[in-house]
């Protein structure tokens, strides 16, 4: 019975100053709506950028790095042992760029239950011959089916069928920027010169577009067999083993394990994309910070309204306490007012935030760098709505806590005597 009475009193106080209550609720609504919209858009943008890089990046890459030998001949000479030796112009030792025993290594990695899939790769530098001009670039020999399964290769082939690289002999998929430089259309034949000075003719069967212009100006793809033929290498010659895991977070530990186990160099995705991950984290921090600041500003509005309400209703508070309401009862009344503003303002804000996100999601966004993207990216994660709803209640609770505490300490005798 008393709880019902407390509810009715809180409702009466809210309606008595409905204009101020409405302003406070609108403040919460606006803050939550902007919080949801901003987070949805910024995280959608992060997902898009992550997809551009991470979808095409193996979780663990096995390769042989060309580097100077750690054991220089001078260090083994008995006359120079125990002394300081300053060596300059150190050159790389005789290092095999290919991965030795690649077949058994790939089979062992495939049998690892932590591994989703394995894709071999063969990278080589070439010159694209355009008349008398040689344009430097890179050809990556790939297993097209595995690239499509593990790294969504088909999503980046904007023209042509990616399977043609496998089915059409001596074929190549050019980066879109490189195709524009060479003025090469689908079906044309381009000339490439290998590091050994051999010249080959390759048929263009498609265009590749990563969204990063500098890559698209030099990168192209062919089948592993075609690339091995360009280099005059046997069919077991590969330079990279790309590993995709079920759990991305274990990539650093797996890279260390595979490096020791197979005696090759290994690079995990976190190390390869450390700078990119930092940018994603910074954008997320900015989004959350702006949203929280908006909620805090709305909280100050509620704080001021409740303070004014307490100042104007001192006589009513005194009468309540004189008729048997305790300080905790008065405290509950004003906390109920604050939480009601937060609840209803937050609920409308979450709805408007979703509507604004849908509007943003349907705004056309077309650019030559991202041909697969048609609208602005938006992430509709329920986590954002849970965070927004929780913050609206927490912020309004603390905004009402101190005014409610002040009201609970009102002495009815002093108020009535003062009147």
BELDAHU-V134306 format. One record per pair of residues at least 12 apart in sequence whose ideal C-beta (glycine too) atoms are under 7 Angstrom apart, sorted by the first residue. I is the first residue (numbers start at 0). J is the second residue. D is the distance in whole Angstrom. If there is no record, write none. Layout:
BEGIN
i=<I:I>
j=<J:J>
d=<D:D>
END
This chain:
BEGIN
i=<5:5:5:5:6:8:9:9:9:12:12:12:13:13:16:19:20:22:23:23:23:23:24:24:24:26:26:27:27:27:27:27:27:27:27:28:28:28:28:30:30:30:30:30:31:31:31:31:31:31:32:32:32:32:33:33:34:34:34:34:34:35:35:35:35:35:35:35:36:36:36:36:37:37:37:38:38:38:39:39:39:39:39:40:40:40:41:41:41:42:42:42:43:43:43:44:45:45:45:46:46:47:47:48:49:51:51:52:52:53:53:54:54:55:55:56:56:56:57:57:57:57:58:58:58:58:58:58:58:59:59:59:59:59:59:59:59:60:60:60:60:61:61:61:61:61:61:61:61:62:62:62:62:62:63:63:63:63:63:63:64:65:65:65:66:67:67:67:67:68:71:73:96:97:97:97:98:98:98:98:101:101:101:101:102:104:104:105:105:105:108:108:113:113:113:113:113:114:114:115:115:115:115:116:116:116:116:117:117:117:118:118:118:118:118:119:119:119:119:120:120:120:120:120:120:120:121:121:121:121:121:121:121:122:122:122:122:123:123:123:123:123:124:124:125:125:125:125:126:126:127:127:127:127:128:128:128:129:133:134:135:136:136:136:136:137:137:138:138:138:139:140:140:140:140:140:140:141:141:142:143:143:143:143:143:147:149:154:155:155:155:156:156:156:157:157:157:157:158:158:158:159:159:159:159:159:160:161:163:163:164:164:164:164:165:167:167:169:169:169:169:170:170:170:170:170:171:171:171:171:171:171:171:171:172:172:172:172:172:172:173:173:173:173:174:174:174:174:174:174:174:175:175:175:175:176:176:176:177:177:177:177:178:180:183:185:185:185:186:186:187:188:188:188:189:189:193:193:195:199:201:207:208:210:210:212:223:247:250:250:250:251:251:254:254:291:294:294:294:295:297:298:298:298:298:301:301:301:301:301:302:302:305:305:305:305:305:306:309:309:309:313:313:314:314:316:316:316:317:317:317:317:320:320:321:326:326:327:329:329:330:330:330:330:333:333:333:333:334:334:334:334:336:337:337:337:337:338:338:338:338:340:341:341:341:341:342:344:345:345:345:348:348:349:349:349:352:356:356:359:359:360:360:360:361:362:362>
j=<328:331:332:335:335:332:332:335:336:308:312:336:336:339:308:304:340:300:300:301:304:340:340:343:344:297:300:297:340:341:344:345:348:391:395:344:347:348:351:293:294:296:297:348:345:348:349:352:387:391:348:351:352:355:290:293:290:293:294:352:387:349:352:353:356:383:384:387:352:355:356:359:286:289:290:286:290:383:356:377:378:379:383:359:375:377:282:283:286:283:378:380:376:377:378:376:279:282:283:376:378:372:376:279:279:209:210:272:275:268:272:150:151:150:209:268:271:272:241:242:243:268:242:243:244:247:250:267:268:242:244:250:253:254:257:265:267:239:241:265:266:98:239:240:242:257:261:263:265:98:238:239:263:264:94:95:96:98:263:264:264:91:94:96:91:89:90:91:92:92:86:86:238:236:237:238:237:238:240:263:119:235:237:240:235:240:261:117:119:240:240:242:244:245:246:249:253:242:244:149:243:244:245:145:148:149:243:240:241:242:142:145:146:149:241:142:223:237:240:139:140:141:237:238:239:241:140:223:226:227:236:237:238:137:139:238:239:138:194:226:229:230:137:194:138:191:192:193:191:192:177:181:189:191:190:191:192:181:192:180:217:177:217:218:219:217:218:219:221:226:220:221:222:223:225:226:227:220:223:223:161:162:164:165:222:161:243:371:207:208:209:172:205:207:175:206:208:370:185:205:206:172:185:204:205:206:205:205:204:205:204:220:221:222:222:202:204:200:201:202:225:201:202:204:221:225:189:201:202:203:204:219:220:221:204:205:206:207:219:220:203:206:207:219:207:214:215:216:217:218:219:206:207:208:215:212:215:216:215:216:217:219:206:216:203:203:204:205:202:203:203:200:201:202:201:203:229:230:231:229:221:220:370:368:369:368:237:268:267:268:269:267:269:266:267:390:390:391:394:394:394:394:395:397:398:337:340:395:398:399:398:402:333:336:337:399:402:402:402:405:406:409:414:414:418:329:406:409:409:411:414:415:409:411:411:407:408:407:406:407:403:404:406:407:399:402:403:406:396:399:400:403:399:395:396:398:399:392:395:396:399:395:391:392:394:395:392:391:388:391:392:387:391:384:387:388:387:377:379:375:377:374:375:377:374:374:375>
d=<6:6:6:7:7:6:5:4:5:6:7:6:6:7:6:5:6:7:5:5:5:5:5:6:4:4:5:5:6:6:3:6:6:6:7:5:5:4:7:4:5:7:4:7:5:3:6:6:5:5:5:4:4:6:7:6:3:6:7:7:5:6:3:7:7:6:6:5:5:4:6:7:5:6:6:5:6:5:4:5:5:6:6:6:7:6:6:7:4:7:4:7:4:4:4:6:5:6:7:6:6:7:4:7:7:7:5:6:6:7:7:6:5:5:7:5:6:6:4:6:6:7:6:5:4:6:4:7:5:4:7:6:5:5:6:6:6:6:6:7:5:7:7:4:7:6:7:5:5:7:6:5:7:5:6:6:6:6:6:6:4:5:5:6:6:5:7:6:6:4:6:7:5:5:7:6:6:7:6:6:7:6:5:7:6:6:5:5:7:6:7:6:6:6:7:7:7:6:6:7:5:6:5:6:6:5:5:6:7:6:5:4:6:6:5:6:6:5:6:6:7:6:7:7:4:6:4:5:5:7:7:5:5:6:5:5:6:6:7:6:7:6:6:6:5:5:6:6:7:4:7:6:6:6:4:7:6:6:7:6:7:6:4:7:6:6:6:5:6:6:5:6:6:4:7:3:7:6:6:6:6:6:5:5:7:6:5:6:6:6:6:6:5:6:7:5:5:5:6:6:4:7:6:5:3:6:7:6:4:6:6:6:6:5:5:6:6:7:5:6:6:6:5:4:7:7:7:4:7:6:7:5:7:5:6:4:7:5:6:4:6:6:7:5:5:7:4:6:7:4:6:5:7:4:5:6:4:4:7:5:6:6:5:7:5:6:7:7:7:7:5:5:7:5:6:6:5:6:7:6:7:6:6:5:5:6:7:7:4:5:6:5:6:6:4:7:5:7:5:7:7:4:6:7:4:6:6:6:4:6:4:7:6:7:6:6:4:5:6:6:5:6:5:6:7:6:6:5:6:4:4:6:7:4:4:4:6:7:5:5:5:6:7:4:6:6:4:5:7:5:7:5:7:5:6:6:2:6:6:6:7:6:5:5:7:3:7:7:5:3:7:7:7:5:6:6:7:5:7:5:6:6:7:4:6:6:5>
END
